[in-house]
Amino acid sequence: MEFNTLSLILCIALVVIGVVCFFIGITYRKKVAEKEIGSAEEEARRIINESIKGGENKKREMLLEAKEEIHKSR
């Protein structure tokens, strides 16, 4: 009888430990995923900002070239 009680307690403890580990794993994976998403969003913002700056620089270059062409044609 004592062996059965000990086995039951051990089984219950293992189930509880398993459930706790499961939720710890879910929480850990969620934090890792959020960190990866944040990193990807930051990289996307950086790429967009670089593209905007590059486009503005190209626009300035083309305006200067157009002004030079106008002055040459006069």
NUGUZA-757999 format. One line per field, with one value per residue: residue number from 0; residue in one letter; x, y, z of N, C-alpha, C, O in turn. Coordinates in nm, 4 decimals, padded with zeros to 6 digits, always signed. Example, Ala and Ser with C-alpha at 12.3 -4.5 7.8 and 13.67 -1.06 7.14 Angstrom:
# residues 2
seq: [0|1];
type: [A|S];
n_u: [+01.3190|+01.2850];
n_v: [-00.5690|-00.2250];
n_w: [+00.7800|+00.7080];
ca_u: [+01.2300|+01.3670];
ca_v: [-00.4500|-00.1060];
ca_w: [+00.7800|+00.7140];
c_u: [+01.3200|+01.2900];
c_v: [-00.3300|+00.0030];
c_w: [+00.7800|+00.7870];
o_u: [+01.4236|+01.3409];
o_v: [-00.3319|+00.1138];
o_w: [+00.8465|+00.8039];
# end
This chain:
# residues 74
seq: [0|1|2|3|4|5|6|7|8|9|10|11|12|13|14|15|16|17|18|19|20|21|22|23|24|25|26|27|28|29|30|31|32|33|34|35|36|37|38|39|40|41|42|43|44|45|46|47|48|49|50|51|52|53|54|55|56|57|58|59|60|61|62|63|64|65|66|67|68|69|70|71|72|73];
type: [M|E|F|N|T|L|S|L|I|L|C|I|A|L|V|V|I|G|V|V|C|F|F|I|G|I|T|Y|R|K|K|V|A|E|K|E|I|G|S|A|E|E|E|A|R|R|I|I|N|E|S|I|K|G|G|E|N|K|K|R|E|M|L|L|E|A|K|E|E|I|H|K|S|R];
n_u: [+00.0821|+00.1927|+00.3800|+00.2177|+00.1016|+00.3274|+00.4061|+00.1866|+00.2073|+00.4547|+00.3925|+00.1998|+00.3603|+00.5430|+00.3730|+00.2889|+00.5377|+00.5958|+00.3884|+00.4498|+00.7069|+00.6317|+00.4814|+00.6808|+00.8514|+00.6856|+00.6600|+00.9277|+00.9819|+00.8009|+00.9072|+01.1530|+01.0628|+00.9297|+01.1470|+01.2922|+01.1075|+01.0964|+01.3588|+01.3580|+01.1661|+01.2985|+01.5168|+01.3784|+01.2747|+01.5164|+01.6093|+01.4062|+01.4343|+01.6939|+01.6429|+01.4672|+01.6349|+01.8273|+01.6699|+01.6013|+01.8538|+01.9159|+01.7183|+01.7982|+02.0433|+01.9544|+01.8046|+02.0082|+02.1600|+01.9721|+01.9465|+02.2069|+02.2089|+02.0189|+02.1511|+02.3695|+02.2456|+02.1678];
n_v: [-00.1195|+00.1231|+00.1559|+00.1981|+00.4445|+00.6072|+00.5811|+00.7009|+00.9644|+01.0305|+01.0127|+01.2177|+01.4360|+01.4320|+01.4899|+01.7483|+01.8804|+01.8452|+01.9980|+02.2536|+02.2899|+02.2869|+02.5274|+02.7095|+02.6717|+02.7613|+03.0330|+03.1150|+03.0713|+03.2508|+03.4965|+03.4916|+03.4900|+03.7385|+03.9066|+03.8520|+03.9428|+04.2136|+04.2848|+04.2380|+04.4253|+04.6604|+04.6464|+04.6617|+04.9231|+05.0634|+05.0007|+05.1151|+05.3870|+05.4342|+05.3987|+05.6092|+05.8285|+05.7809|+05.8128|+06.0827|+06.1994|+06.1228|+06.2646|+06.5285|+06.5277|+06.4924|+06.7264|+06.9192|+06.8463|+06.9022|+07.1788|+07.2548|+07.1759|+07.3530|+07.5960|+07.5544|+07.5422|+07.7997];
n_w: [+00.0000|+00.0753|-00.1247|-00.3505|-00.2860|-00.2819|-00.5478|-00.6745|-00.5783|-00.6899|-00.9645|-00.9866|-00.9156|-01.1279|-01.3435|-01.2724|-01.2768|-01.5468|-01.6673|-01.5667|-01.6800|-01.9477|-01.9708|-01.9024|-02.1185|-02.3286|-02.2581|-02.2741|-02.5485|-02.6591|-02.5744|-02.7102|-02.9756|-02.9853|-02.9507|-03.1845|-03.3750|-03.3077|-03.3713|-03.6465|-03.7277|-03.6607|-03.8356|-04.0774|-04.0589|-04.0669|-04.3250|-04.4803|-04.4105|-04.5101|-04.7819|-04.8320|-04.7797|-04.9773|-05.2064|-05.1810|-05.2054|-05.4687|-05.6028|-05.5498|-05.6878|-05.9525|-05.9861|-05.9662|-06.1918|-06.3897|-06.3586|-06.4280|-06.6962|-06.7957|-06.7578|-06.9281|-07.1749|-07.2177];
ca_u: [+00.0000|+00.2813|+00.4418|+00.1185|+00.0885|+00.4497|+00.3987|+00.0865|+00.2658|+00.5583|+00.3247|+00.1403|+00.4713|+00.5958|+00.2755|+00.2972|+00.6652|+00.5798|+00.3031|+00.5272|+00.8100|+00.5634|+00.4507|+00.8083|+00.8955|+00.6015|+00.6973|+01.0611|+00.9709|+00.7300|+01.0021|+01.2497|+00.9930|+00.9078|+01.2766|+01.3216|+01.0165|+01.1438|+01.4816|+01.3194|+01.0995|+01.4030|+01.5909|+01.2899|+01.2746|+01.6465|+01.6130|+01.3148|+01.4967|+01.8041|+01.5838|+01.4151|+01.7508|+01.8848|+01.5806|+01.6158|+01.9837|+01.9040|+01.6353|+01.8845|+02.1384|+01.8855|+01.7715|+02.1317|+02.1918|+01.8768|+01.9847|+02.3292|+02.1692|+01.9512|+02.2547|+02.4500|+02.1687|+02.1465];
ca_v: [+00.0000|+00.2392|+00.1669|+00.2574|+00.5857|+00.6725|+00.5843|+00.8006|+01.0963|+01.0500|+01.0393|+01.3515|+01.5315|+01.4353|+01.5606|+01.8904|+01.9294|+01.8512|+02.1127|+02.3747|+02.3010|+02.3212|+02.6703|+02.7819|+02.6639|+02.8509|+03.1703|+03.1398|+03.0803|+03.3750|+03.6067|+03.4836|+03.5310|+03.8829|+03.9704|+03.8386|+04.0317|+04.3498|+04.3027|+04.2456|+04.5540|+04.7631|+04.6353|+04.7128|+05.0696|+05.1123|+04.9885|+05.2160|+05.5184|+05.4436|+05.4145|+05.7460|+05.9182|+05.7580|+05.8756|+06.2282|+06.2349|+06.1080|+06.3759|+06.6474|+06.5136|+06.5151|+06.8685|+06.9908|+06.8181|+06.9758|+07.3202|+07.2694|+07.1671|+07.4784|+07.6995|+07.5255|+07.5698|+07.9452];
ca_w: [+00.0000|+00.0818|-00.2562|-00.4397|-00.2505|-00.3278|-00.6941|-00.7100|-00.5511|-00.7909|-01.0923|-00.9789|-00.9180|-01.2643|-01.4270|-01.2369|-01.3305|-01.6923|-01.7012|-01.5376|-01.7837|-02.0721|-01.9704|-01.9062|-02.2579|-02.4087|-02.2238|-02.3292|-02.6942|-02.6898|-02.5582|-02.8195|-03.0978|-02.9781|-02.9718|-03.3273|-03.4476|-03.2829|-03.4480|-03.7879|-03.7486|-03.6560|-03.9614|-04.1828|-04.0478|-04.1118|-04.4708|-04.5356|-04.3937|-04.6061|-04.9150|-04.8407|-04.7921|-05.1095|-05.3037|-05.1692|-05.2635|-05.6137|-05.6488|-05.5487|-05.7981|-06.0798|-05.9941|-05.9979|-06.3316|-06.4732|-06.3527|-06.5072|-06.8369|-06.8299|-06.7686|-07.0469|-07.2959|-07.2328];
c_u: [+00.0866|+00.3485|+00.3462|+00.1013|+00.2091|+00.4507|+00.2999|+00.1414|+00.3725|+00.4969|+00.2645|+00.2494|+00.5290|+00.5019|+00.2828|+00.4258|+00.6578|+00.4981|+00.3791|+00.6345|+00.7493|+00.5357|+00.5766|+00.8617|+00.8165|+00.6406|+00.8324|+01.0531|+00.9001|+00.8249|+01.1044|+01.1854|+00.9691|+01.0375|+01.3148|+01.2339|+01.0603|+01.2683|+01.4501|+01.2509|+01.2015|+01.4839|+01.5070|+01.2848|+01.4048|+01.6550|+01.5240|+01.3768|+01.6132|+01.7512|+01.5313|+01.5296|+01.8154|+01.8007|+01.5906|+01.7478|+01.9797|+01.8226|+01.7185|+01.9842|+02.0719|+01.8459|+01.8948|+02.1719|+02.0990|+01.9112|+02.1104|+02.2975|+02.1013|+02.0540|+02.3418|+02.3754|+02.1447|+02.2588];
c_v: [+00.1261|+00.2631|+00.2336|+00.4061|+00.6641|+00.6848|+00.6902|+00.9415|+01.1285|+01.0829|+01.1791|+01.4573|+01.5436|+01.5093|+01.7106|+01.9509|+01.9418|+01.9713|+02.2433|+02.3955|+02.3392|+02.4711|+02.7563|+02.7835|+02.7565|+02.9960|+03.2061|+03.1585|+03.2090|+03.4937|+03.6085|+03.5317|+03.6816|+03.9589|+03.9659|+03.9319|+04.1766|+04.3803|+04.3174|+04.3787|+04.6676|+04.7636|+04.6897|+04.8653|+05.1288|+05.1092|+05.0938|+05.3548|+05.5382|+05.4658|+05.5561|+05.8443|+05.9045|+05.8228|+06.0271|+06.2739|+06.2268|+06.2230|+06.5040|+06.6440|+06.5464|+06.6616|+06.9512|+06.9693|+06.8957|+07.1240|+07.3460|+07.2652|+07.2963|+07.5887|+07.6773|+07.5641|+07.7186|+08.0085];
c_w: [+00.0000|-00.0536|-00.3551|-00.4121|-00.3005|-00.4798|-00.7410|-00.6904|-00.6555|-00.9269|-01.0945|-00.9868|-01.0586|-01.3589|-01.4003|-01.2928|-01.4821|-01.7363|-01.6793|-01.6445|-01.9184|-02.0787|-01.9683|-02.0496|-02.3481|-02.3841|-02.2840|-02.4805|-02.7359|-02.6793|-02.6706|-02.9496|-03.0988|-03.0024|-03.1197|-03.4102|-03.4303|-03.3627|-03.5970|-03.8187|-03.7495|-03.7858|-04.0772|-04.1796|-04.1000|-04.2644|-04.5358|-04.5260|-04.4897|-04.7473|-04.9347|-04.8595|-04.9290|-05.2184|-05.3006|-05.2300|-05.4154|-05.6721|-05.6545|-05.6642|-05.9311|-06.0958|-06.0284|-06.1434|-06.4247|-06.4746|-06.4347|-06.6559|-06.8820|-06.8486|-06.8915|-07.1737|-07.3174|-07.3019];
o_u: [+00.0556|+00.3713|+00.3887|+00.0880|+00.1950|+00.4916|+00.3271|+00.1238|+00.3797|+00.5453|+00.2770|+00.2337|+00.5603|+00.5476|+00.2829|+00.4235|+00.7082|+00.5344|+00.3736|+00.6512|+00.8092|+00.5633|+00.5783|+00.9116|+00.8736|+00.6531|+00.8496|+01.1120|+00.9358|+00.8238|+01.1391|+01.2475|+00.9863|+01.0375|+01.3641|+01.2817|+01.0615|+01.2824|+01.5098|+01.2750|+01.1914|+01.5154|+01.5600|+01.2898|+01.4046|+01.7026|+01.5626|+01.3725|+01.6300|+01.8087|+01.5488|+01.5227|+01.8540|+01.8547|+01.5886|+01.7528|+02.0337|+01.8549|+01.7108|+02.0067|+02.1276|+01.8525|+01.8874|+02.2132|+02.1429|+01.9058|+02.1199|+02.3534|+02.1240|+02.0458|+02.3844|+02.4357|+02.1046|+02.2577];
o_v: [+00.2237|+00.3777|+00.3169|+00.4852|+00.7737|+00.7875|+00.7617|+01.0279|+01.2414|+01.1722|+01.2508|+01.5575|+01.6539|+01.5839|+01.7908|+02.0600|+02.0385|+02.0393|+02.3334|+02.5069|+02.4154|+02.5350|+02.8647|+02.8860|+02.8231|+03.0738|+03.3151|+03.2522|+03.2694|+03.5818|+03.7152|+03.6063|+03.7460|+04.0635|+04.0646|+03.9932|+04.2536|+04.4902|+04.4007|+04.4381|+04.7600|+04.8699|+04.7569|+04.9300|+05.2310|+05.2046|+05.1550|+05.4317|+05.6469|+05.5433|+05.6156|+05.9329|+06.0041|+05.8813|+06.0924|+06.3761|+06.3138|+06.2733|+06.5792|+06.7453|+06.6201|+06.7157|+07.0428|+07.0636|+06.9487|+07.1882|+07.4476|+07.3427|+07.3431|+07.6662|+07.7747|+07.6131|+07.7588|+08.1298];
o_w: [-00.0683|-00.0923|-00.4351|-00.5055|-00.3546|-00.5340|-00.8374|-00.7763|-00.7041|-00.9965|-01.1938|-01.0566|-01.1034|-01.4455|-01.4937|-01.3497|-01.5391|-01.8323|-01.7631|-01.6942|-01.9944|-02.1803|-02.0266|-02.0961|-02.4344|-02.4787|-02.3385|-02.5343|-02.8371|-02.7653|-02.7211|-03.0253|-03.2023|-03.0674|-03.1741|-03.5057|-03.5264|-03.4164|-03.6652|-03.9238|-03.8301|-03.8393|-04.1657|-04.2842|-04.1686|-04.3259|-04.6354|-04.6220|-04.5449|-04.8237|-05.0411|-04.9447|-04.9902|-05.3122|-05.4050|-05.2984|-05.4838|-05.7797|-05.7516|-05.7304|-06.0125|-06.2062|-06.1103|-06.2109|-06.5267|-06.5795|-06.5035|-06.7334|-06.9935|-06.9438|-06.9536|-07.2692|-07.4267|-07.3231];
# end
